[in-house]
Each structure stands twice: as C-alpha cells, then as structure tokens.
Amino acid sequence: MKKNKLARRGFIKASTFGLGGISLASMILPGELAATSNASLVQDHKKLRVVCVGAHPGDPEFGCGGTMAKFALAGHLVTFLYLTRGEASDPSKSFAEMAALRTKEAENSCRILQAKPLFAGQIDGNTILDKEKNDEMTKLLAAEEPDLVFTHWPLDSHPDHQVAGMLTLTAWIRLTRKFPLFFYEVNTGSETMGFTPTNYVDITDVREKKMTALLAHKTQAPEETYSSYFRKMEEFRGLESGVNAAEGFILFTDKANRSTIMGL
C-alpha cells in the first residue's frame, strides 16, 4: 500500500508538467532518468521550446492536444510541425482544395491551443522516408531549437504516421540526442500498435480546451472521431494513472540511460 501511495504521488508530480517552480525534468522523466544529460537541458522557470510532429493536421491535437495546451498555458512555446496538409482526406475534392481547407483548420486549431503551425511540405498518403527527407526534417527541427520533441509512435498501421515518427527519430539521432524525445498514440487499437506508456499527463483541467481545438478540424468529423476513439483513450489512460483523463507517452531513452535487470 505504501508503495502504491508513493507511485501515486510521483504521478501527481509528473502530471503538472512544467507548471509552477518545479523542475520539468523531475516530473516528466521516471526515477533515475531525471538525473540524465537530457534532464539537464530543462531548468526551473525556463521558457521551453516544444515541438510536436504530426503526419496530418489534427494528429498532434487529437493525440496530445491536452499536454500541448498545458505547455502553452504555462508560458512555453509550442510548435506543431505537420508533415502534410491532409491533401488526400476527401476523394471528392482536389488535393489543392483539401490542402487549403485543412491548412485553415490547422491554423484555427493552433490559435486555440496557442501553438505555432509549421508545414514540412510532404504529400498526404505519399510521404517519403529517404536521405533527402531526413535532411529536411533535421534542418526543420534544428531551426526550432527544441527543448522537447513529441512525435508519432512509428509502430502504426498508417504509413504517414510511420514516416513522421521515423523522420523525427532520425533527426533526434543526427542532432546528437540533445532533447528528450516522446512518442504519442493515435487511435490505439486501430492504428497505433504495441503502445505502453512510460509517462502520463493529467489533462482533466484542459479537456474542454482540447475539445475546442479538435472541433476546428471540421472536415474530420471531430465529434464522432473524438467520442469513438480519443475520449475513450483519455479515460483509459486516466484509469491507468489514477485521474479522470490523461494522455500517455513513451519516452525514448538513450542507450546510456536504459535500466539493467535487478540482481544481474
């Protein structure tokens, strides 16, 4: 029982995610990882630069919009880097028409969440993972000088999600692993696969703000999409972590920070 109480307190500390005067590093990194070189990048009262990479407009908002809202409300700088403009999402419209519609939706959603929208220029449904695109993503991320980066978990049934995750991972490696890299989930059970969070963020107090941002993506049937997938995910991750609603993440740890097996 005592052990459970300690774990619960650890989650509550983690869920505040950079609010107030507590070091962000001690909150988002589990246990001994708080003392790693990654953690030293995050200082008390520092205005952080947070980049969230998504394959399409709406992916960052649906997957971790609550967490990004908390960062922005705490005074940190949040950027959504969309790999595509969602050009292929409606076969009854041309790519140009859909790109214009979904770009506007992304801009409106970012305005609600106080995030800056950026677009990487790839094409929805035809994203590419090669040396040229790795170079482009590395330059885009380097220009943002991020303290934290979030992206798709690459084990996903959607090829664009796979590409977004792998491009970001490659950029993280090329940029000498100098910022913590977190993976988020999208439609776990139907798209994201094999996702077991290492970290949780309590988003109970920002669910309405997140929902407002989701509704900006009018072409994506946001109410149905949210009720069918993301509301359930938030509540399930909340049950796992002891709050009403949470978002889960996998922290990708460097090889120097991986735990060994106890007793060996």
MARNUMAR-528941 format. One record per residue (C-alpha): residue number from 1; residue in one letter; chain; y, x, z. Coordinates in nm, 2 decimals, always signed. Layout:
<nodes>
[NUM,a,A,[Y,X,Z]]
...
</nodes>
This chain:
<nodes>
[1,m,A,[+0.00,+0.00,+0.00]]
[2,k,A,[+0.24,+0.28,+0.09]]
[3,k,A,[+0.17,+0.45,-0.24]]
[4,n,A,[+0.25,+0.13,-0.43]]
[5,k,A,[+0.58,+0.09,-0.25]]
[6,l,A,[+0.67,+0.44,-0.34]]
[7,a,A,[+0.59,+0.38,-0.71]]
[8,r,A,[+0.79,+0.06,-0.70]]
[9,r,A,[+1.09,+0.24,-0.56]]
[10,g,A,[+1.05,+0.50,-0.83]]
[11,f,A,[+1.07,+0.23,-1.10]]
[12,i,A,[+1.38,+0.07,-0.95]]
[13,k,A,[+1.55,+0.40,-0.96]]
[14,a,A,[+1.44,+0.45,-1.32]]
[15,s,A,[+1.54,+0.11,-1.43]]
[16,t,A,[+1.91,+0.17,-1.36]]
[17,f,A,[+1.90,+0.42,-1.65]]
[18,g,A,[+2.21,+0.63,-1.60]]
[19,l,A,[+2.43,+0.38,-1.41]]
[20,g,A,[+2.64,+0.50,-1.12]]
[21,g,A,[+2.63,+0.86,-1.00]]
[22,i,A,[+2.26,+0.92,-1.00]]
[23,s,A,[+2.13,+1.18,-1.24]]
[24,l,A,[+1.98,+1.02,-1.55]]
[25,a,A,[+1.72,+1.30,-1.57]]
[26,s,A,[+1.58,+1.20,-1.23]]
[27,m,A,[+1.55,+0.84,-1.35]]
[28,i,A,[+1.40,+0.85,-1.70]]
[29,l,A,[+1.16,+1.13,-1.65]]
[30,p,A,[+0.85,+1.07,-1.44]]
[31,g,A,[+0.77,+1.30,-1.15]]
[32,e,A,[+0.78,+1.67,-1.21]]
[33,l,A,[+0.93,+1.62,-1.57]]
[34,a,A,[+1.27,+1.57,-1.40]]
[35,a,A,[+1.28,+1.95,-1.35]]
[36,t,A,[+1.21,+2.05,-1.71]]
[37,s,A,[+1.45,+2.21,-1.95]]
[38,n,A,[+1.50,+1.87,-2.12]]
[39,a,A,[+1.62,+1.73,-1.80]]
[40,s,A,[+1.88,+2.00,-1.75]]
[41,l,A,[+2.07,+1.86,-2.05]]
[42,v,A,[+2.16,+1.54,-1.86]]
[43,q,A,[+2.42,+1.57,-1.59]]
[44,d,A,[+2.58,+1.33,-1.34]]
[45,h,A,[+2.88,+1.14,-1.48]]
[46,k,A,[+2.83,+1.29,-1.83]]
[47,k,A,[+2.91,+1.06,-2.12]]
[48,l,A,[+2.58,+1.07,-2.31]]
[49,r,A,[+2.53,+1.05,-2.69]]
[50,v,A,[+2.23,+0.83,-2.75]]
[51,v,A,[+2.08,+0.78,-3.10]]
[52,c,A,[+1.83,+0.51,-3.17]]
[53,v,A,[+1.65,+0.54,-3.51]]
[54,g,A,[+1.51,+0.22,-3.67]]
[55,a,A,[+1.34,+0.16,-4.01]]
[56,h,A,[+1.54,-0.16,-4.08]]
[57,p,A,[+1.84,-0.34,-3.94]]
[58,g,A,[+1.71,-0.53,-3.63]]
[59,d,A,[+1.44,-0.28,-3.54]]
[60,p,A,[+1.64,-0.10,-3.27]]
[61,e,A,[+1.79,-0.43,-3.15]]
[62,f,A,[+1.46,-0.61,-3.11]]
[63,g,A,[+1.27,-0.30,-2.99]]
[64,c,A,[+1.51,-0.16,-2.73]]
[65,g,A,[+1.84,-0.36,-2.76]]
[66,g,A,[+1.84,-0.42,-2.38]]
[67,t,A,[+1.82,-0.05,-2.30]]
[68,m,A,[+2.09,+0.04,-2.55]]
[69,a,A,[+2.31,-0.24,-2.41]]
[70,k,A,[+2.27,-0.08,-2.06]]
[71,f,A,[+2.37,+0.26,-2.20]]
[72,a,A,[+2.68,+0.12,-2.37]]
[73,l,A,[+2.78,-0.08,-2.06]]
[74,a,A,[+2.75,+0.24,-1.86]]
[75,g,A,[+3.01,+0.41,-2.09]]
[76,h,A,[+2.77,+0.61,-2.30]]
[77,l,A,[+2.80,+0.65,-2.68]]
[78,v,A,[+2.52,+0.47,-2.87]]
[79,t,A,[+2.44,+0.50,-3.24]]
[80,f,A,[+2.19,+0.30,-3.44]]
[81,l,A,[+2.06,+0.50,-3.73]]
[82,y,A,[+1.90,+0.27,-3.98]]
[83,l,A,[+1.66,+0.43,-4.22]]
[84,t,A,[+1.71,+0.15,-4.48]]
[85,r,A,[+1.93,-0.16,-4.53]]
[86,g,A,[+1.64,-0.40,-4.54]]
[87,e,A,[+1.66,-0.45,-4.91]]
[88,a,A,[+1.31,-0.58,-4.97]]
[89,s,A,[+1.31,-0.85,-4.70]]
[90,d,A,[+1.36,-1.15,-4.93]]
[91,p,A,[+1.19,-1.15,-5.27]]
[92,s,A,[+1.42,-1.44,-5.38]]
[93,k,A,[+1.72,-1.21,-5.37]]
[94,s,A,[+1.80,-0.88,-5.53]]
[95,f,A,[+1.80,-0.56,-5.33]]
[96,a,A,[+2.18,-0.54,-5.36]]
[97,e,A,[+2.22,-0.89,-5.22]]
[98,m,A,[+1.99,-0.83,-4.93]]
[99,a,A,[+2.14,-0.49,-4.86]]
[100,a,A,[+2.48,-0.64,-4.83]]
[101,l,A,[+2.36,-0.93,-4.61]]
[102,r,A,[+2.16,-0.71,-4.37]]
[103,t,A,[+2.42,-0.44,-4.35]]
[104,k,A,[+2.67,-0.70,-4.24]]
[105,e,A,[+2.42,-0.84,-3.98]]
[106,a,A,[+2.36,-0.49,-3.85]]
[107,e,A,[+2.73,-0.42,-3.82]]
[108,n,A,[+2.78,-0.75,-3.63]]
[109,s,A,[+2.49,-0.68,-3.40]]
[110,c,A,[+2.62,-0.33,-3.33]]
[111,r,A,[+2.96,-0.47,-3.24]]
[112,i,A,[+2.79,-0.69,-2.98]]
[113,l,A,[+2.60,-0.40,-2.83]]
[114,q,A,[+2.89,-0.16,-2.86]]
[115,a,A,[+2.69,+0.07,-3.09]]
[116,k,A,[+2.79,+0.26,-3.40]]
[117,p,A,[+2.59,+0.18,-3.71]]
[118,l,A,[+2.48,+0.46,-3.95]]
[119,f,A,[+2.25,+0.43,-4.26]]
[120,a,A,[+2.02,+0.70,-4.39]]
[121,g,A,[+2.01,+0.57,-4.74]]
[122,q,A,[+1.63,+0.51,-4.79]]
[123,i,A,[+1.49,+0.20,-4.96]]
[124,d,A,[+1.31,-0.07,-4.77]]
[125,g,A,[+0.94,-0.08,-4.85]]
[126,n,A,[+0.96,+0.25,-5.03]]
[127,t,A,[+1.05,+0.50,-4.76]]
[128,i,A,[+0.97,+0.86,-4.82]]
[129,l,A,[+0.84,+1.14,-4.59]]
[130,d,A,[+0.88,+1.47,-4.76]]
[131,k,A,[+1.07,+1.80,-4.72]]
[132,e,A,[+1.39,+1.66,-4.87]]
[133,k,A,[+1.40,+1.36,-4.64]]
[134,n,A,[+1.31,+1.57,-4.34]]
[135,d,A,[+1.60,+1.79,-4.42]]
[136,e,A,[+1.83,+1.49,-4.45]]
[137,m,A,[+1.72,+1.34,-4.12]]
[138,t,A,[+1.75,+1.67,-3.94]]
[139,k,A,[+2.11,+1.70,-4.06]]
[140,l,A,[+2.20,+1.34,-3.97]]
[141,l,A,[+2.07,+1.39,-3.61]]
[142,a,A,[+2.22,+1.73,-3.57]]
[143,a,A,[+2.56,+1.59,-3.67]]
[144,e,A,[+2.54,+1.33,-3.39]]
[145,e,A,[+2.46,+1.60,-3.13]]
[146,p,A,[+2.24,+1.36,-2.93]]
[147,d,A,[+2.15,+1.39,-2.56]]
[148,l,A,[+1.87,+1.14,-2.60]]
[149,v,A,[+1.69,+1.00,-2.91]]
[150,f,A,[+1.48,+0.69,-2.94]]
[151,t,A,[+1.26,+0.60,-3.24]]
[152,h,A,[+0.96,+0.41,-3.37]]
[153,w,A,[+0.61,+0.49,-3.23]]
[154,p,A,[+0.45,+0.63,-3.55]]
[155,l,A,[+0.12,+0.45,-3.49]]
[156,d,A,[+0.23,+0.13,-3.66]]
[157,s,A,[+0.10,-0.09,-3.93]]
[158,h,A,[+0.44,-0.09,-4.11]]
[159,p,A,[+0.48,+0.22,-4.33]]
[160,d,A,[+0.85,+0.22,-4.29]]
[161,h,A,[+0.81,+0.24,-3.91]]
[162,q,A,[+0.56,+0.53,-3.95]]
[163,v,A,[+0.81,+0.72,-4.17]]
[164,a,A,[+1.10,+0.66,-3.93]]
[165,g,A,[+0.90,+0.79,-3.64]]
[166,m,A,[+0.77,+1.09,-3.82]]
[167,l,A,[+1.11,+1.19,-3.97]]
[168,t,A,[+1.26,+1.18,-3.62]]
[169,l,A,[+0.98,+1.37,-3.46]]
[170,t,A,[+1.01,+1.64,-3.73]]
[171,a,A,[+1.39,+1.66,-3.67]]
[172,w,A,[+1.33,+1.69,-3.30]]
[173,i,A,[+1.09,+1.99,-3.36]]
[174,r,A,[+1.34,+2.15,-3.60]]
[175,l,A,[+1.62,+2.10,-3.36]]
[176,t,A,[+1.43,+2.31,-3.10]]
[177,r,A,[+1.33,+2.01,-2.89]]
[178,k,A,[+1.67,+2.02,-2.72]]
[179,f,A,[+1.69,+1.65,-2.63]]
[180,p,A,[+1.44,+1.41,-2.48]]
[181,l,A,[+1.26,+1.20,-2.75]]
[182,f,A,[+1.14,+0.85,-2.66]]
[183,f,A,[+0.93,+0.61,-2.87]]
[184,y,A,[+0.98,+0.23,-2.86]]
[185,e,A,[+0.75,-0.05,-2.96]]
[186,v,A,[+0.80,-0.33,-3.22]]
[187,n,A,[+0.57,-0.63,-3.23]]
[188,t,A,[+0.29,-0.47,-3.03]]
[189,g,A,[-0.04,-0.63,-3.12]]
[190,s,A,[+0.06,-0.70,-3.48]]
[191,e,A,[+0.25,-0.38,-3.58]]
[192,t,A,[+0.28,-0.11,-3.31]]
[193,m,A,[-0.06,+0.01,-3.21]]
[194,g,A,[-0.20,+0.21,-2.91]]
[195,f,A,[+0.13,+0.19,-2.72]]
[196,t,A,[+0.10,+0.27,-2.34]]
[197,p,A,[+0.45,+0.32,-2.19]]
[198,t,A,[+0.53,+0.62,-1.97]]
[199,n,A,[+0.87,+0.47,-1.88]]
[200,y,A,[+1.02,+0.13,-1.83]]
[201,v,A,[+1.38,+0.00,-1.82]]
[202,d,A,[+1.46,-0.33,-1.63]]
[203,i,A,[+1.66,-0.53,-1.88]]
[204,t,A,[+1.68,-0.85,-1.68]]
[205,d,A,[+2.06,-0.84,-1.65]]
[206,v,A,[+2.12,-0.78,-2.02]]
[207,r,A,[+1.87,-1.02,-2.18]]
[208,e,A,[+2.14,-1.26,-2.29]]
[209,k,A,[+2.34,-0.98,-2.45]]
[210,k,A,[+2.04,-0.85,-2.63]]
[211,m,A,[+1.96,-1.21,-2.75]]
[212,t,A,[+2.31,-1.25,-2.88]]
[213,a,A,[+2.27,-0.93,-3.08]]
[214,l,A,[+1.94,-1.04,-3.22]]
[215,l,A,[+2.09,-1.37,-3.33]]
[216,a,A,[+2.33,-1.17,-3.55]]
[217,h,A,[+2.03,-1.10,-3.78]]
[218,k,A,[+2.03,-1.44,-3.93]]
[219,t,A,[+1.81,-1.36,-4.23]]
[220,q,A,[+1.53,-1.25,-3.99]]
[221,a,A,[+1.46,-1.59,-3.82]]
[222,p,A,[+1.57,-1.43,-3.50]]
[223,e,A,[+1.49,-1.72,-3.26]]
[224,e,A,[+1.14,-1.75,-3.39]]
[225,t,A,[+1.08,-1.38,-3.40]]
[226,y,A,[+1.21,-1.33,-3.05]]
[227,s,A,[+1.01,-1.62,-2.90]]
[228,s,A,[+0.69,-1.53,-3.08]]
[229,y,A,[+0.70,-1.15,-3.01]]
[230,f,A,[+0.98,-0.99,-2.81]]
[231,r,A,[+1.02,-1.24,-2.53]]
[232,k,A,[+0.65,-1.20,-2.45]]
[233,m,A,[+0.67,-0.82,-2.47]]
[234,e,A,[+0.97,-0.81,-2.24]]
[235,e,A,[+0.79,-1.03,-1.98]]
[236,f,A,[+0.46,-0.84,-2.01]]
[237,r,A,[+0.64,-0.51,-1.96]]
[238,g,A,[+0.82,-0.67,-1.67]]
[239,l,A,[+0.49,-0.78,-1.52]]
[240,e,A,[+0.36,-0.42,-1.55]]
[241,s,A,[+0.66,-0.28,-1.38]]
[242,g,A,[+0.75,-0.55,-1.12]]
[243,v,A,[+1.06,-0.71,-1.27]]
[244,n,A,[+1.14,-1.02,-1.47]]
[245,a,A,[+1.19,-0.84,-1.81]]
[246,a,A,[+1.16,-0.48,-1.92]]
[247,e,A,[+1.13,-0.25,-2.22]]
[248,g,A,[+0.87,+0.01,-2.24]]
[249,f,A,[+0.89,+0.36,-2.39]]
[250,i,A,[+0.67,+0.67,-2.44]]
[251,l,A,[+0.84,+0.99,-2.36]]
[252,f,A,[+0.72,+1.26,-2.59]]
[253,t,A,[+0.68,+1.57,-2.37]]
[254,d,A,[+0.68,+1.92,-2.50]]
[255,k,A,[+0.36,+2.12,-2.46]]
[256,a,A,[+0.51,+2.33,-2.18]]
[257,n,A,[+0.56,+2.01,-1.97]]
[258,r,A,[+0.22,+1.85,-2.01]]
[259,s,A,[+0.02,+1.80,-1.69]]
[260,t,A,[-0.31,+1.97,-1.62]]
[261,i,A,[-0.61,+1.79,-1.48]]
[262,m,A,[-0.61,+1.78,-1.10]]
[263,g,A,[-0.87,+2.02,-0.95]]
[264,l,A,[-0.90,+2.25,-1.25]]
</nodes>
